[in-house]
Amino acid sequence: MRIGVIGVGRIGTLHARNLAARAELVLTDANREAATGLAGELGATVAADAGALLDSGLDGVVIASSTDTHPALLRAAMERDLPAFCEKPVAMTLAEATTLARLEADRDARVQIGFQRRWDLGYRRAQQAVHTGELGVIHTIRATTLDNNPPPAANIARSGGIFADMCVHDFDIVRFVSVADGLAAIRIAVACQESLNRGVVVELAGLT
Ligand SMILES: NC(=O)c1ccc[n+]([C@@H]2O[C@H](COP(=O)([O-])OP(=O)(O)OC[C@H]3O[C@@H](n4cnc5c(N)ncnc54)[C@H](O)[C@@H]3O)[C@@H](O)[C@H]2O)c1
């Protein structure tokens, strides 16, 4: 099997290392040195850019580049009927994500988004307990995600911000664990260490 990996930063490197024993890999990254270095380590080949990679006769592609690149790359993979694993979040805006979801449905495309918590045994057990009624009527689910430090400023600019970048896991898992159609509201609060030191939560967002 021949798999392409677009973006070999933090998470793309992890995906490439996990795949290396199972597939022939083709890598690309805007930072050519990063792709070349990892390719040397894993015995992979390097494509000049994402377009060249997508056209190199792949069986599937992993999109692990910066979030702002996901919509165009995912669209390009679907247009080639190439099975795609795309890191979360799928897009920086709801409109873009909705357009891609419609395209996926129209083409019956094989796409998976990187919401790995759905395969975590603890979350799966919680989902089962909710669905079977073992936990009774669910009024509130609290989900907390903690990170050591804020990401670098350059990363924030291309990430969609903390709600899209990190809290999207909480939006996803609350819907997964609960029966999503029964949800009345999801509210999310975010704090960073500096604000916690001062005892305040810096941002608040909600969906109803
Ligand atoms: N599922 C998860 O838990 C999880 C964890 C970490 C990151 N992510 C997601 O993965 C994505 C990457 O995050 P990261 O932390 O690895 O970021 P990163 O900045 O470490 O890596 C991104 C890489 O993409 C490359 N890149 C950017 N534009 C490109 C393009 N057009 N073509 C090829 N390469 C390009 C950059 O040079 C960089 O090496 C983000 O969308 C992030 O939200 C998901």
The ligand as a Tripos MOL2 file, in Angstrom:
@<TRIPOS>MOLECULE
LIG
   44    48     1     0     0
SMALL
NO_CHARGES

@<TRIPOS>ATOM
      1 N1         -5.8830   14.9840   16.4150 N.am      1 LIG1
      2 C1         -5.0780   15.6140   17.2550 C.2       1 LIG1
      3 O1         -5.1100   15.4040   18.4720 O.2       1 LIG1
      4 C2         -4.0760   16.6120   16.7230 C.ar      1 LIG1
      5 C3         -2.9110   16.8730   17.4460 C.ar      1 LIG1
      6 C4         -2.0170   17.8190   16.9340 C.ar      1 LIG1
      7 C5         -2.3050   18.4940   15.7420 C.ar      1 LIG1
      8 N2         -3.4700   18.2260   15.0790 N.ar      1 LIG1
      9 C6         -3.7950   18.9470   13.8450 C.3       1 LIG1
     10 O2         -2.8260   18.6190   12.8550 O.3       1 LIG1
     11 C7         -2.5210   19.7640   12.0590 C.3       1 LIG1
     12 C8         -1.0220   20.0470   12.1370 C.3       1 LIG1
     13 O3         -0.6930   20.3470   13.4750 O.3       1 LIG1
     14 P1          0.8340   20.2740   13.9880 P.3       1 LIG1
     15 O4          0.7730   20.4880   15.4440 O.co2     1 LIG1
     16 O5          1.5000   19.0620   13.4510 O.co2     1 LIG1
     17 O6          1.4210   21.5830   13.2920 O.3       1 LIG1
     18 P2          2.9310   21.8600   12.8460 P.3       1 LIG1
     19 O7          3.0020   23.3270   12.6450 O.co2     1 LIG1
     20 O8          3.8920   21.1790   13.7570 O.co2     1 LIG1
     21 O9          3.0370   21.1070   11.4290 O.3       1 LIG1
     22 C9          2.3650   21.5440   10.2890 C.3       1 LIG1
     23 C10         3.2730   21.2250    9.1150 C.3       1 LIG1
     24 O10         2.5480   21.4880    7.9110 O.3       1 LIG1
     25 C11         3.4620   22.0590    6.9900 C.3       1 LIG1
     26 N3          2.6970   22.7470    5.9590 N.ar      1 LIG1
     27 C12         1.9970   23.9020    6.0670 C.ar      1 LIG1
     28 N4          1.4090   24.1930    4.8920 N.ar      1 LIG1
     29 C13         1.7210   23.1770    4.0380 C.ar      1 LIG1
     30 C14         1.3970   22.8870    2.6890 C.ar      1 LIG1
     31 N5          0.6160   23.7130    1.9610 N.pl3     1 LIG1
     32 N6          1.9000   21.7590    2.1370 N.ar      1 LIG1
     33 C15         2.6870   20.9330    2.8450 C.ar      1 LIG1
     34 N7          3.0310   21.1580    4.1410 N.ar      1 LIG1
     35 C16         2.5480   22.2610    4.7210 C.ar      1 LIG1
     36 C17         4.3430   22.9690    7.8310 C.3       1 LIG1
     37 O11         5.5590   23.2790    7.1820 O.3       1 LIG1
     38 C18         4.5410   22.1090    9.0710 C.3       1 LIG1
     39 O12         5.6880   21.2820    8.9810 O.3       1 LIG1
     40 C19        -3.3830   20.9070   12.6030 C.3       1 LIG1
     41 O13        -4.5580   20.9910   11.8350 O.3       1 LIG1
     42 C20        -3.7230   20.4540   14.0100 C.3       1 LIG1
     43 O14        -4.9570   20.9670   14.4860 O.3       1 LIG1
     44 C21        -4.3420   17.2890   15.5460 C.ar      1 LIG1
@<TRIPOS>BOND
     1     1     2 1
     2     2     3 2
     3     2     4 1
     4     4     5 ar
     5     4    44 ar
     6     5     6 ar
     7     6     7 ar
     8     7     8 ar
     9     8     9 1
    10     8    44 ar
    11     9    10 1
    12     9    42 1
    13    10    11 1
    14    11    12 1
    15    11    40 1
    16    12    13 1
    17    13    14 1
    18    14    15 2
    19    14    16 1
    20    14    17 1
    21    17    18 1
    22    18    19 2
    23    18    20 1
    24    18    21 1
    25    21    22 1
    26    22    23 1
    27    23    24 1
    28    23    38 1
    29    24    25 1
    30    25    26 1
    31    25    36 1
    32    26    27 ar
    33    26    35 ar
    34    27    28 ar
    35    28    29 ar
    36    29    30 ar
    37    29    35 ar
    38    30    31 1
    39    30    32 ar
    40    32    33 ar
    41    33    34 ar
    42    34    35 ar
    43    36    37 1
    44    36    38 1
    45    38    39 1
    46    40    41 1
    47    40    42 1
    48    42    43 1
@<TRIPOS>SUBSTRUCTURE
     1 LIG1         1 GROUP 0 **** ****
